[in-house]
């Protein structure tokens, strides 16, 4: 009997020693653009599958919203569902000061490889309302709001990493990347005139529109690949139009950086998915 207990203990210790998990983190890109990354604690040679993934972010209530989710790991479309403070309070959840935003990647299969500790880009998004205080952070699975919502707002990372079955391998938000405080944004980050520029559609197929107040203030538009290679450099624009149209029909499927330089030596960069 004693021998059986020892074998059981060894088995349990082995299980915990080789547990495979993903943490999630919030990474600031620029201005009010952010991305969510997954951080594994194990290596994968390329047979790891990302099925469906979800998490919930908390933001101050009002005109501060999480928008424009763009998938970075897979072309599958992410969705965002908002549950505002009024709705939550009506269910007896929260203190009436926070809205929550549920991000979800629908089930599918995306095989990828990674190393332990690597930051894997999952999805980028934009926060509206230009907040200068408060913060964005992950709603924990044991938070009263998550528990009161019947775990609908839980974070999870469903994957088939052992080629047997799909399971939830989410562990926790990553330490140091579990929140972002808006007051850390500098004045130069949030007050540039170029912040009035918008781009659409994103993802894009054939033509990317860059909307600005006055194209005469734009000196150049550059297109870089994700590894930093410059593939287009536009310099001549019609100053009588407020929209610059870029032909993206020749670009291969994938993610690109669009950098817009002004005549005042300012610049702003957008991340664009080309379908």
Helices and strands as residue ranges (DSSP letters): H 2-17, E 22-30, E 33-40, E 44-60, E 66-71, E 78-83, H 85-90, E 98-105, E 110-114, E 119-127, E 135-138, H 144-148, E 156-160, E 167-168, E 170-173, E 179-181, G 182-184, H 187-190, G 193-196, E 198-200, E 207-211, G 215-217, E 218-225, E 230-234, E 243-247, E 254-262, E 267-274
